[in-house]
């Protein structure tokens, strides 16, 4: 049903309630105090969205996803409902008896600076067919994320190009939907960044988003025509989960609530009523206390460090804040569960293991939190 029609129904319901209240006032009743109904607030809390209508997703970004294989389970059963797999393994490892017992977001890696839209389409078509064991009935995964942080050259594999990425995204979307329309197509999660003077190296996420959406309009006539869900990576950076995004400490969306600006662009500027998924969120454990203060990457992440307990408090708080305040947020994936268990990667080799929660207070706190 179109968004406008649903909002009209909400307004009619409010008017009917007001009329009913008036009819219950007898002639002898004194007029009560006047009340103001703020309709924008009501419509903000009861928004209607295009795209998949599914329960809010609690997700892990996971390295050892095979540890959840039903026949050889190595990790305890989790209360989380989604797993994000960034590896592109042999398809059989995700299907049949190896089908993971949770919803799966599979990140496809073909969309980069070196691939044509047709190559991305062919790759997406192949994956969609391989992940559909019985057409329209059984699938090995629920959703595909097309690329990763395409506004950074390090992840895009070459010069950042939002128009090219938009073409790749549309090609992947069409190929996947032609296979099975029930697959969820998620745009590559944008890195929250102010960019660099050379935008081909790193482009501000808001600039990239607007140019990507403009390109989709030029191709399809509708800014939301090439994805079911828009993805973003609202890390906590140096501040708490509920820090005011207008504060200087959150400049260029360098805080969890920075994603609010992304939604305002998507919905307010472009009129796209689709949800956002935070396909990576996280706070960093104290790598200095862990002996990595002299690592080459340490200066970049100075001030990000949290105690183990505080890491958990921030992540739990982020989920609670999103559920209470963001009806447009459809899923959030913790980055990460277990990247501290990567083979041949030492604790000071990079920062990714310090975002991990496996075996730390945050894991227990996240598993135990309510999940409405």
C-alpha positions as CSV (number, residue, x, y, z in Angstrom):
1,X,0.0,0.0,0.0
2,X,1.4,3.5,-0.9
3,X,2.9,5.4,2.0
4,X,0.4,8.3,1.5
5,X,-2.7,6.1,1.8
6,X,-1.4,4.6,5.1
7,X,-0.8,8.0,6.6
8,X,-4.2,9.1,5.5
9,X,-5.7,6.2,7.4
10,X,-3.7,7.2,10.5
11,X,-5.0,10.7,10.3
12,X,-8.6,9.5,9.8
13,X,-8.3,7.3,12.9
14,X,-7.1,10.3,14.9
15,X,-10.0,12.4,13.7
16,X,-12.5,9.7,14.5
17,X,-11.0,9.3,18.0
18,X,-11.3,13.1,18.5
19,X,-14.9,13.1,17.3
20,X,-15.8,10.2,19.6
21,X,-14.3,12.1,22.5
22,X,-16.4,15.1,21.7
23,X,-19.7,13.1,21.6
24,X,-19.1,11.7,25.1
25,X,-19.1,15.2,26.6
26,X,-22.6,15.9,27.9
27,X,-24.1,19.4,27.9
28,X,-23.5,19.7,31.6
29,X,-19.8,18.9,31.4
30,X,-17.4,21.7,31.8
31,X,-14.9,22.1,29.0
32,X,-11.6,20.5,29.9
33,X,-8.2,21.9,29.1
34,X,-7.0,22.2,25.6
35,X,-4.5,19.6,24.3
36,X,-2.3,19.8,21.2
37,X,-1.7,16.7,19.2
38,X,1.6,16.9,17.4
39,X,1.0,15.0,14.2
40,X,4.7,14.9,13.0
41,X,5.6,13.1,16.2
42,X,2.9,10.5,15.7
43,X,3.8,9.9,12.0
44,X,7.5,9.7,13.0
45,X,6.8,6.9,15.5
46,X,4.4,5.0,13.3
47,X,6.2,5.1,9.9
48,X,5.4,2.8,7.0
49,X,8.3,1.4,5.0
50,X,8.8,-0.3,1.6
51,X,11.1,-3.3,1.5
52,X,11.2,-6.4,3.7
53,X,8.7,-6.5,6.5
54,X,10.7,-8.6,9.0
55,X,11.4,-8.6,12.6
56,X,14.3,-6.4,13.8
57,X,17.6,-8.2,13.3
58,X,20.2,-8.7,16.1
59,X,23.4,-9.7,14.2
60,X,26.9,-10.8,14.6
61,X,29.7,-10.0,12.2
62,X,31.5,-13.3,12.5
63,X,34.8,-14.7,11.4
64,X,34.4,-18.4,12.4
65,X,30.9,-18.8,11.1
66,X,31.5,-22.5,10.5
67,X,31.5,-22.9,14.3
68,X,27.7,-22.7,14.1
69,X,27.4,-25.6,11.6
70,X,24.6,-27.8,13.0
71,X,26.6,-31.0,12.6
72,X,29.7,-29.6,14.2
73,X,28.7,-26.8,16.5
74,X,31.6,-25.2,18.3
75,X,30.0,-22.0,19.6
76,X,27.1,-22.0,22.1
77,X,23.7,-21.3,20.7
78,X,23.3,-17.5,20.5
79,X,20.2,-15.4,21.2
80,X,21.2,-13.2,18.2
81,X,19.1,-13.8,15.1
82,X,21.5,-13.0,12.2
83,X,25.0,-13.8,11.1
84,X,27.0,-11.6,8.7
85,X,29.4,-13.7,6.6
86,X,32.0,-11.7,4.7
87,X,33.9,-14.7,3.3
88,X,32.6,-16.0,-0.1
89,X,33.1,-19.8,0.4
90,X,32.3,-22.7,-1.7
91,X,28.5,-22.6,-1.9
92,X,28.0,-26.0,-0.4
93,X,29.4,-24.7,2.9
94,X,26.3,-22.6,3.4
95,X,23.6,-25.1,2.2
96,X,22.0,-28.4,3.0
97,X,23.3,-30.0,6.2
98,X,25.7,-27.0,6.5
99,X,22.9,-24.4,6.4
100,X,23.4,-22.1,9.4
101,X,20.6,-22.1,11.9
102,X,20.2,-18.3,11.8
103,X,19.3,-15.8,9.2
104,X,22.4,-15.0,7.1
105,X,23.6,-11.7,5.5
106,X,26.2,-12.7,2.9
107,X,28.5,-9.9,1.7
108,X,29.3,-10.2,-2.0
109,X,32.8,-8.9,-2.9
110,X,32.6,-8.5,-6.6
111,X,31.5,-4.8,-6.7
112,X,34.8,-2.9,-6.8
113,X,36.7,-0.5,-8.9
114,X,37.9,-3.3,-11.2
115,X,34.6,-4.9,-12.1
116,X,32.0,-3.9,-14.7
117,X,28.3,-3.8,-13.9
118,X,27.8,-6.9,-16.0
119,X,30.5,-8.7,-14.1
120,X,28.8,-7.8,-10.8
121,X,25.5,-8.9,-12.2
122,X,26.9,-12.3,-13.3
123,X,28.5,-12.8,-9.9
124,X,25.3,-11.9,-8.1
125,X,23.2,-14.1,-10.4
126,X,25.5,-17.0,-9.7
127,X,25.4,-16.5,-6.0
128,X,21.6,-16.1,-5.9
129,X,21.1,-19.4,-7.9
130,X,23.6,-21.2,-5.7
131,X,21.9,-20.0,-2.5
132,X,18.5,-21.1,-3.6
133,X,18.2,-24.8,-3.2
134,X,14.5,-25.0,-4.1
135,X,13.3,-22.0,-6.1
136,X,10.9,-19.9,-4.1
137,X,11.0,-22.2,-1.1
138,X,14.4,-23.0,0.5
139,X,17.3,-20.6,0.6
140,X,20.7,-20.9,2.1
141,X,20.9,-17.2,3.0
142,X,18.3,-14.5,3.4
143,X,20.2,-11.4,2.2
144,X,23.1,-10.1,0.1
145,X,25.2,-7.0,0.9
146,X,26.7,-5.7,-2.3
147,X,30.3,-4.7,-1.5
148,X,31.7,-3.0,1.5
149,X,32.5,0.6,2.3
150,X,32.6,1.7,-1.4
151,X,33.3,5.3,-0.3
152,X,36.8,4.2,0.7
153,X,39.4,3.3,-2.0
154,X,41.0,0.7,0.3
155,X,37.8,-1.3,0.3
156,X,36.6,-0.5,-3.2
157,X,39.9,-1.6,-4.6
158,X,40.6,1.6,-6.5
159,X,39.3,5.1,-7.1
160,X,36.0,5.8,-5.3
161,X,33.3,6.3,-7.9
162,X,29.7,6.5,-6.6
163,X,28.2,6.5,-10.1
164,X,30.0,3.3,-11.0
165,X,29.0,1.7,-7.7
166,X,25.4,2.7,-8.3
167,X,25.5,1.0,-11.7
168,X,27.0,-2.1,-10.0
169,X,24.4,-2.1,-7.3
170,X,21.5,-1.8,-9.8
171,X,23.0,-4.6,-11.8
172,X,23.3,-6.9,-8.8
173,X,19.8,-6.0,-7.6
174,X,18.2,-6.9,-10.9
175,X,20.1,-10.2,-11.2
176,X,19.2,-11.3,-7.7
177,X,15.6,-10.3,-7.9
178,X,15.3,-12.1,-11.3
179,X,16.3,-15.2,-9.5
180,X,14.1,-14.9,-6.4
181,X,12.4,-11.6,-5.4
182,X,12.3,-12.7,-1.7
183,X,16.1,-12.3,-1.4
184,X,16.9,-9.0,0.5
185,X,19.4,-6.8,-1.3
186,X,21.4,-4.5,0.9
187,X,23.6,-1.7,-0.4
188,X,27.3,-1.8,0.7
189,X,27.6,-0.3,4.1
190,X,29.1,3.2,3.9
191,X,31.9,4.2,6.2
192,X,31.1,7.3,8.4
193,X,33.8,9.7,7.2
194,X,34.4,13.3,6.3
195,X,36.5,12.1,3.4
196,X,39.8,13.5,2.1
197,X,40.6,16.4,-0.4
198,X,41.2,13.7,-3.0
199,X,37.7,12.1,-3.0
200,X,38.9,9.2,-5.1
201,X,40.7,8.0,-2.0
202,X,38.0,8.7,0.6
203,X,34.7,10.3,0.0
204,X,32.4,11.8,2.6
205,X,29.6,9.3,3.2
206,X,26.8,11.9,2.7
207,X,28.4,13.1,-0.6
208,X,28.7,9.5,-1.8
209,X,25.1,8.7,-0.8
210,X,23.6,11.7,-2.6
211,X,25.6,11.0,-5.8
212,X,24.7,7.3,-5.7
213,X,21.0,8.1,-5.3
214,X,21.1,10.7,-8.0
215,X,22.6,8.1,-10.4
216,X,19.9,5.6,-9.5
217,X,17.2,8.2,-10.2
218,X,18.8,8.8,-13.6
219,X,18.8,5.1,-14.4
220,X,15.6,4.0,-12.8
221,X,13.5,7.1,-12.1
222,X,13.3,6.2,-8.4
223,X,16.1,6.7,-5.8
224,X,15.2,3.5,-4.0
225,X,14.9,1.2,-7.0
226,X,18.2,-0.7,-6.6
227,X,18.1,-1.8,-2.9
228,X,15.7,-3.1,-0.3
229,X,17.8,-1.8,2.6
230,X,20.4,1.0,2.8
231,X,23.5,0.0,4.9
232,X,25.7,2.3,7.0
233,X,28.5,1.7,9.6
234,X,27.8,4.0,12.6
235,X,30.6,3.1,14.9
236,X,30.8,4.7,18.4
237,X,34.2,6.3,17.7
238,X,35.3,8.2,20.8
239,X,31.9,8.9,22.4
240,X,28.9,7.2,24.1
241,X,26.1,5.6,22.1
242,X,23.6,8.4,22.9
243,X,26.0,11.4,22.3
244,X,24.3,14.3,20.6
245,X,25.1,14.1,16.8
246,X,25.2,17.9,16.5
247,X,28.0,18.1,19.0
248,X,31.5,18.9,17.7
249,X,32.7,15.5,19.0
250,X,30.4,13.9,16.4
251,X,31.7,15.9,13.5
252,X,31.1,14.2,10.1
253,X,28.9,11.5,11.8
254,X,31.8,10.3,14.0
255,X,29.4,8.8,16.5
256,X,26.7,6.1,16.7
257,X,23.8,8.6,16.2
258,X,25.5,10.0,13.1
259,X,23.3,7.6,11.2
260,X,20.4,9.9,11.9
261,X,21.7,12.2,9.2
262,X,21.9,9.4,6.7
263,X,18.2,8.6,7.3
264,X,17.2,12.2,6.9
265,X,18.9,12.3,3.5
266,X,17.4,9.0,2.4
267,X,13.9,9.8,3.6
268,X,13.7,13.6,3.9
269,X,15.6,14.6,0.8
270,X,15.0,11.7,-1.6
271,X,11.6,10.4,-0.3
272,X,12.8,6.8,0.0
273,X,10.8,5.0,2.7
274,X,13.2,2.1,3.2
275,X,14.9,1.0,6.3
276,X,18.6,1.3,7.2
277,X,20.7,-1.6,8.5
278,X,23.8,-0.8,10.6
279,X,25.8,-3.7,9.1
280,X,28.8,-2.8,11.4
281,X,28.7,-1.2,14.8
282,X,31.3,-1.3,17.6
283,X,33.4,0.1,20.3
284,X,37.0,-0.7,20.8
285,X,38.5,-2.5,23.9
286,X,41.5,-1.0,25.5
287,X,44.4,-2.1,23.2
288,X,46.9,0.0,25.2
289,X,46.3,-2.0,28.4
290,X,46.6,-5.0,26.1
291,X,50.1,-4.1,25.2
292,X,49.4,-2.7,21.7
293,X,49.9,1.0,22.4
294,X,53.0,1.1,20.1
295,X,51.3,-0.6,17.2
296,X,51.4,1.3,13.9
297,X,47.6,1.7,13.9
298,X,47.3,2.8,17.5
299,X,47.6,6.5,16.9
300,X,44.6,6.4,14.5
301,X,42.4,4.9,17.2
302,X,43.7,6.9,20.2
303,X,40.9,7.9,22.5
304,X,38.6,5.1,21.2
305,X,39.6,2.6,24.0
306,X,37.0,1.3,26.4
307,X,37.1,-1.0,29.4
308,X,35.7,-4.5,28.7
309,X,32.6,-3.6,30.8
310,X,32.1,-0.3,29.1
311,X,32.3,-1.8,25.6
312,X,29.4,-4.0,26.6
313,X,27.5,-1.1,28.1
314,X,27.8,0.9,24.9
315,X,26.7,-1.9,22.7
316,X,23.7,-2.8,24.8
317,X,22.8,0.9,25.1
318,X,23.1,1.3,21.3
319,X,20.6,-1.5,20.7
320,X,18.2,-0.1,23.3
321,X,18.5,3.4,21.9
322,X,17.8,2.2,18.4
323,X,14.8,0.2,19.4
324,X,13.3,3.0,21.4
325,X,14.0,5.9,19.0
326,X,14.6,4.7,15.4
327,X,11.6,2.9,13.8
328,X,13.5,3.1,10.5
329,X,16.4,0.9,11.8
330,X,15.8,-2.7,10.7
331,X,18.9,-4.5,11.9
332,X,22.2,-3.9,13.6
333,X,25.3,-6.1,13.4
334,X,28.0,-6.0,16.0
335,X,31.5,-5.8,14.5
336,X,32.6,-8.2,15.6
337,X,32.1,-11.4,17.5
338,X,35.4,-13.2,17.1
339,X,38.0,-11.5,14.8
340,X,40.4,-11.9,17.7
341,X,40.5,-15.6,16.8
342,X,41.9,-15.2,13.3
343,X,44.7,-17.6,12.4
344,X,48.1,-16.1,11.8
345,X,47.0,-12.6,13.0
346,X,48.6,-11.3,16.2
347,X,46.8,-9.1,18.7
348,X,48.8,-6.0,17.6
349,X,48.8,-6.7,13.9
350,X,45.6,-4.7,13.4
351,X,42.7,-3.2,15.4
352,X,39.9,-5.6,14.3
353,X,40.5,-8.1,17.1
354,X,40.0,-5.3,19.7
355,X,36.5,-4.8,18.5
356,X,35.7,-8.4,19.2
357,X,33.4,-9.4,22.1
358,X,33.9,-13.2,22.2
359,X,35.0,-14.2,25.7
360,X,34.6,-10.7,27.1
361,X,31.9,-8.9,29.2
362,X,30.2,-7.5,26.1
363,X,29.3,-11.0,24.9
364,X,27.5,-11.9,28.1
365,X,25.8,-8.6,28.3
366,X,24.6,-8.7,24.7
367,X,23.4,-12.3,24.9
368,X,21.4,-11.5,28.1
369,X,19.8,-8.2,27.0
370,X,16.1,-8.1,26.0
371,X,15.5,-8.4,22.2
372,X,12.1,-7.0,21.4
